[in-house]
Amino acid sequence: MTYSVPLNDKKLFIRWFLKNFQLKRREGVWILNYLLSNDDLLQNVHFVDEAHYCPRSIVMSTIETTSIPFRFYKENIMTSDAEKAFHDLRINAHEAIYFQLNFPNVPPDPLYLAVLEENPYVPADIFISEKDRLAAERLLENSVLEFQEQQLLKEIDEALDSGNKERFFELSNLLQALKHTK
């Protein structure tokens, strides 16, 4: 059984959002106010990330973001026409619809976290796992260390060729310190 976000939590969040942010498209305000006035529709609203993967979704952005102003997705169709989205909401109030609101949310507000749901349509392989991320970081760190070591060896050779003992000892100490970090 999946968790259903209570209607009151959704209403509190939408009211907070409308009070604190300005959407890039005024039609978005109308849509959110319509959600507040229609409990049957609001019951089928899910706030998620990556909503464009969902079969039916709306993405709206505030003026503080660089994200797209408005998008409505239905199956394989995408439009920026908010009136089409509003019409679809009215005639298909009984169908699930997923909303993604792009707004500055760092740190995330508790009201937002209370309504945010996991997106069931995001492909499993879209995000890098923690294990893969750590492996990539290690590979990058090792590559950087290897490059630095090669650069130091090259500079040591140049110091030897030029007879610069002071530079040779300085670079040799740096090389030893680098080897200890590996």
C-alpha positions in Angstrom: 0.0 0.0 0.0 1.4 3.4 -0.9 1.3 6.3 1.4 -1.2 9.0 0.6 -0.4 12.6 1.6 -3.2 14.1 3.6 -5.3 16.8 1.8 -4.7 19.3 4.6 -0.9 18.9 4.1 -1.2 19.6 0.4 -3.4 22.6 1.0 -1.0 24.0 3.7 1.9 23.6 1.3 0.2 25.2 -1.7 -0.9 28.2 0.4 2.6 28.6 1.8 4.1 28.3 -1.7 1.7 30.9 -3.2 2.4 33.3 -0.3 6.2 33.0 -0.6 7.0 32.6 -4.3 6.0 34.2 -7.6 5.6 31.9 -10.6 7.0 32.8 -14.0 3.6 32.3 -15.5 0.5 33.7 -13.8 -1.6 30.8 -15.1 0.3 28.6 -12.6 -1.2 30.6 -9.8 -4.7 29.9 -11.2 -4.0 26.2 -11.4 -2.7 26.0 -7.8 -5.7 28.0 -6.6 -8.0 25.6 -8.5 -6.4 22.7 -6.8 -7.1 24.3 -3.4 -10.8 24.6 -4.4 -11.2 21.0 -5.6 -10.6 18.3 -3.0 -11.4 15.5 -5.5 -8.7 16.7 -7.9 -6.2 17.5 -5.1 -6.6 13.9 -3.8 -5.0 12.8 -7.1 -2.2 15.4 -7.1 1.3 14.2 -6.3 4.3 16.5 -5.8 7.5 14.8 -7.2 10.9 15.5 -8.7 11.6 14.7 -12.3 7.9 15.0 -13.2 8.6 14.8 -17.0 8.9 11.0 -16.6 5.3 10.8 -15.4 2.4 10.0 -17.8 0.6 13.1 -16.8 2.4 16.0 -15.2 2.8 19.7 -14.8 6.1 21.5 -14.2 6.1 25.1 -12.9 8.9 27.4 -11.9 9.3 30.5 -9.8 11.0 33.7 -11.0 14.0 32.9 -8.8 15.0 29.9 -10.9 16.4 29.4 -14.3 14.1 26.4 -15.0 11.4 26.4 -17.7 8.4 28.5 -16.8 5.6 26.0 -17.5 5.2 22.6 -19.1 2.3 20.1 -19.3 3.1 16.5 -20.2 0.5 14.0 -21.1 1.8 10.6 -22.4 4.0 11.6 -25.4 2.8 15.2 -25.7 4.4 18.2 -24.1 3.1 21.8 -24.3 3.7 25.1 -22.6 0.0 26.0 -23.0 -1.4 26.4 -19.4 -5.0 26.5 -20.7 -4.7 23.0 -22.1 -3.3 21.8 -18.8 -6.1 23.5 -16.9 -8.7 22.0 -19.2 -7.2 18.5 -18.8 -7.2 19.0 -15.0 -10.9 19.8 -15.1 -12.1 17.0 -17.3 -9.7 14.3 -15.8 -9.9 15.2 -12.1 -10.1 11.5 -11.2 -6.7 10.7 -12.8 -3.3 11.0 -11.0 -1.3 14.0 -12.0 2.2 14.8 -10.9 3.5 18.3 -10.1 7.0 19.5 -10.0 7.5 23.0 -8.6 10.9 24.5 -9.2 11.7 27.0 -6.5 14.6 27.9 -4.2 14.2 25.2 -1.5 17.6 25.0 0.2 17.2 24.0 2.9 14.0 22.2 2.1 11.0 23.6 3.9 9.2 21.0 6.2 5.9 21.9 4.4 7.4 20.8 1.1 9.0 17.7 2.5 5.6 16.7 3.9 4.0 16.6 0.5 7.0 15.4 -1.6 6.6 11.9 -2.8 8.9 9.5 -4.5 8.4 9.5 -8.3 7.4 6.0 -9.3 8.1 6.7 -13.0 11.8 7.7 -12.8 13.9 5.0 -14.4 16.0 3.1 -11.9 19.2 3.7 -13.8 18.8 7.5 -14.1 20.6 8.3 -10.8 24.1 7.2 -9.9 24.2 5.0 -6.9 26.3 6.0 -3.9 28.7 3.1 -4.6 29.2 4.3 -8.2 29.7 7.9 -7.1 32.3 6.9 -4.6 34.1 4.7 -7.2 34.1 7.6 -9.6 35.5 9.9 -7.0 38.3 7.5 -6.2 39.2 7.1 -9.9 39.3 10.9 -10.3 41.4 11.3 -7.1 43.8 8.6 -8.3 44.1 10.2 -11.7 44.8 13.6 -10.2 47.5 12.1 -7.9 49.1 10.2 -10.8 49.2 13.4 -12.9 50.7 15.4 -10.1 53.3 12.6 -9.6 54.3 12.7 -13.3 54.6 16.5 -13.2 56.8 16.3 -10.1 59.0 13.7 -11.7 59.4 15.8 -14.8 60.3 18.9 -12.7 62.8 16.8 -10.7 64.5 15.7 -13.9 64.7 19.3 -15.0 66.2 20.3 -11.6 68.8 17.6 -12.0 69.6 18.6 -15.6 70.1 22.2 -14.5 72.1 21.2 -11.4 69.6 23.0 -9.1 70.1 21.0 -5.8 67.8 23.2 -3.8 64.9 22.8 -6.2 65.7 19.0 -6.5 65.3 18.5 -2.7 62.2 20.7 -2.6 60.5 18.7 -5.3 61.7 15.4 -3.9 60.1 16.3 -0.5 56.8 17.1 -2.4 57.0 13.8 -4.2 57.4 11.9 -0.9 54.5 13.8 0.6 52.3 13.0 -2.4 53.2 9.3 -2.2 52.0 9.2 1.4 48.6 10.6 0.4 48.0 7.6 -2.0 
